[in-house]
Amino acid sequence: MASGKLSGKTALVTGANSGIGKACVDRFIKEGAKVIASDITSPEITLPDVSYQICDVTETVSVKNVIKYIEEEYGELHIIVNSAGIAPRHAAVHTSDPEEIWDRVIEVNLKGTYLVSYHAIPLIHYSGGGSIINIASIMGMIGYPEGWEGGALKDQVQSGYNAYPPSKGAVIQFTKNLGIAQAQNGIRVNCICPGYIETNLIKALTSDTERNEWLKKLHPMGRIGKASEIANGALFLASDESSFMTGSSLVIDGGYTAQ
């Protein structure tokens, strides 16, 4: 049997094909967990010890099918990492309508977190309890910084109408509410608020040298974070080392919000 901080645990990670989700899959496997990795498309690269499942977190039927698969194949579920998320620039690939962009971001980032949690909690409870980890953002705490020109779709992507900060702020509040509600059921619910992390979510910003240097300077540590550093935080929240934490936000941002 594999040994590690998550030995004997079964974990579901959404948004698992890239970025923070993928980093969590890698970290959890190394710590002995059985991992179900879900995303809206099949991954380009797979790991031998991971079960990959296609899931649209905004669709109830799709979410229920994944939970049913876990119940039938594993019989238990202890950990969820709700990592599926998009920014307005991703929604803008499919539409230029501001309302549709807003709705899509809220749907994936907030509704998706709700649906996965809601349909998985009965199985987690049946399994003896566990941990739900929602990936929020420091942008849910402070809002977007000013300082660059957004270019195309600037009003939807970079202005006060950006749906990303409100969606992540709502995830933080959802985490508090659900954490309190499940506290007596042996299910802990916490979230992580990353700063700017080297993932596809901010690739449009980091690919530009001037913007990338500007982003680095926003962080007192002088750099952008790594997805593996967020996965380390997720491991802490998934393990028994955080046994007295629920409804909390773990900020991992290189000092960004300490300023």
FENDAGI-V317441 format. One record per residue. N is the residue number from 0. RES is the residue in one small letter. PHI is phi in degrees with one decimal (* if undefined). D_LAST is the distance of its C-alpha to the last C-alpha in whole Angstrom. Layout:
BEGIN
n-><N	N>
res-><RES	RES>
phi-><PHI	PHI>
d_last-><D_LAST	D_LAST>
END
This chain:
BEGIN
n-><0	1	2	3	4	5	6	7	8	9	10	11	12	13	14	15	16	17	18	19	20	21	22	23	24	25	26	27	28	29	30	31	32	33	34	35	36	37	38	39	40	41	42	43	44	45	46	47	48	49	50	51	52	53	54	55	56	57	58	59	60	61	62	63	64	65	66	67	68	69	70	71	72	73	74	75	76	77	78	79	80	81	82	83	84	85	86	87	88	89	90	91	92	93	94	95	96	97	98	99	100	101	102	103	104	105	106	107	108	109	110	111	112	113	114	115	116	117	118	119	120	121	122	123	124	125	126	127	128	129	130	131	132	133	134	135	136	137	138	139	140	141	142	143	144	145	146	147	148	149	150	151	152	153	154	155	156	157	158	159	160	161	162	163	164	165	166	167	168	169	170	171	172	173	174	175	176	177	178	179	180	181	182	183	184	185	186	187	188	189	190	191	192	193	194	195	196	197	198	199	200	201	202	203	204	205	206	207	208	209	210	211	212	213	214	215	216	217	218	219	220	221	222	223	224	225	226	227	228	229	230	231	232	233	234	235	236	237	238	239	240	241	242	243	244	245	246	247	248	249	250	251	252	253	254	255	256	257	258>
res-><m	a	s	g	k	l	s	g	k	t	a	l	v	t	g	a	n	s	g	i	g	k	a	c	v	d	r	f	i	k	e	g	a	k	v	i	a	s	d	i	t	s	p	e	i	t	l	p	d	v	s	y	q	i	c	d	v	t	e	t	v	s	v	k	n	v	i	k	y	i	e	e	e	y	g	e	l	h	i	i	v	n	s	a	g	i	a	p	r	h	a	a	v	h	t	s	d	p	e	e	i	w	d	r	v	i	e	v	n	l	k	g	t	y	l	v	s	y	h	a	i	p	l	i	h	y	s	g	g	g	s	i	i	n	i	a	s	i	m	g	m	i	g	y	p	e	g	w	e	g	g	a	l	k	d	q	v	q	s	g	y	n	a	y	p	p	s	k	g	a	v	i	q	f	t	k	n	l	g	i	a	q	a	q	n	g	i	r	v	n	c	i	c	p	g	y	i	e	t	n	l	i	k	a	l	t	s	d	t	e	r	n	e	w	l	k	k	l	h	p	m	g	r	i	g	k	a	s	e	i	a	n	g	a	l	f	l	a	s	d	e	s	s	f	m	t	g	s	s	l	v	i	d	g	g	y	t	a	q>
phi-><*	-65.0	-108.4	149.1	-66.5	-116.8	-58.1	83.5	-101.1	-113.2	-127.8	-111.7	-120.3	-94.8	59.5	-88.8	-76.2	-155.9	58.5	-63.8	-59.2	-62.9	-62.9	-66.8	-58.3	-58.9	-68.0	-66.2	-60.5	-63.4	-95.7	93.4	-79.3	-90.6	-118.3	-106.4	-104.5	-120.7	-160.1	-76.0	-133.4	-73.3	-74.5	-75.3	-124.3	-120.0	-106.8	-64.3	-99.8	-118.2	-95.2	-100.7	-130.1	-80.0	-151.3	-96.5	-66.7	-89.8	-112.3	-56.2	-61.5	-63.4	-64.9	-61.9	-65.3	-67.5	-63.9	-62.8	-60.2	-62.0	-62.9	-74.0	-89.1	-116.3	75.6	-161.6	-153.0	-117.9	-135.9	-127.2	-117.0	-84.8	-108.3	-62.3	-169.0	-137.6	-108.7	-53.3	-64.1	-75.9	-65.3	-69.3	-63.9	-101.2	-158.3	-109.6	-78.9	-56.8	-68.5	-67.0	-63.5	-57.4	-60.4	-67.1	-63.8	-63.2	-62.7	-73.3	-72.7	-102.0	-61.8	-61.1	-63.0	-63.4	-62.1	-63.4	-62.5	-58.8	-82.9	-92.4	-56.7	-57.6	-72.0	-63.3	-63.1	-60.5	-81.8	99.5	103.3	171.2	-138.7	-109.6	-121.2	-98.7	-89.3	-98.7	-173.1	-64.6	-69.7	-82.7	-106.6	-128.5	89.4	-68.1	-77.3	-97.6	141.0	-140.1	-89.1	-76.4	73.0	-59.4	59.5	-57.0	-61.5	-83.9	-95.6	-116.3	-92.8	-65.8	-91.6	-64.0	-80.4	-63.7	-58.4	-62.0	-64.2	-77.5	-62.4	-67.4	-63.2	-61.6	-68.7	-60.3	-61.1	-62.5	-61.9	-69.4	-60.8	-66.5	-63.7	-100.8	-59.8	-86.6	-105.5	76.1	-116.3	-90.4	-131.2	-135.5	-132.0	-112.3	-113.0	-76.1	-80.7	-71.8	-121.8	-69.2	-139.9	-63.3	-62.8	-117.7	-58.6	-63.2	-89.7	-74.9	-71.8	-94.8	-57.4	-64.6	-66.5	-61.3	-66.0	-63.1	-62.6	-58.7	-69.4	-69.4	-100.6	-53.8	-77.5	76.3	-154.7	-91.7	-75.8	-108.4	-59.2	-63.6	-71.2	-73.4	-61.6	-63.4	-65.6	-63.9	-60.7	-58.1	-71.2	-78.9	-90.5	-71.4	-65.5	-109.5	-62.7	-109.0	-114.9	-157.5	71.9	-104.7	-114.5	-97.0	-91.3	-128.4	-143.1	60.8	89.2	-53.3	-84.4	-84.4	-78.5>
d_last-><46	42	40	36	34	35	38	41	38	38	35	35	32	32	30	32	33	30	26	25	28	30	28	28	32	32	30	32	35	35	34	38	37	39	37	38	36	36	35	37	39	40	38	39	39	40	40	43	42	40	41	40	41	40	38	37	35	35	39	40	43	42	39	42	44	41	41	45	45	43	45	48	47	45	46	43	39	36	33	31	28	28	26	28	26	26	24	26	27	29	31	32	34	37	36	35	35	32	33	34	31	29	32	32	28	28	31	30	27	27	31	31	29	31	35	34	33	36	39	38	37	41	41	38	40	43	42	41	37	34	31	29	26	24	22	19	16	13	14	16	13	11	14	14	13	15	17	20	23	24	28	30	29	26	27	27	24	21	22	21	24	23	24	21	18	21	23	20	19	23	23	20	23	26	25	24	28	29	28	30	33	33	32	36	37	36	33	30	27	24	21	19	16	15	13	15	18	21	24	26	24	22	25	25	22	22	26	25	24	22	20	19	18	16	14	14	12	9	9	8	11	13	15	16	17	20	22	24	21	20	24	24	21	24	27	25	25	29	30	31	29	27	30	28	25	26	24	21	18	17	13	14	11	11	7	6	5	4	0>
END
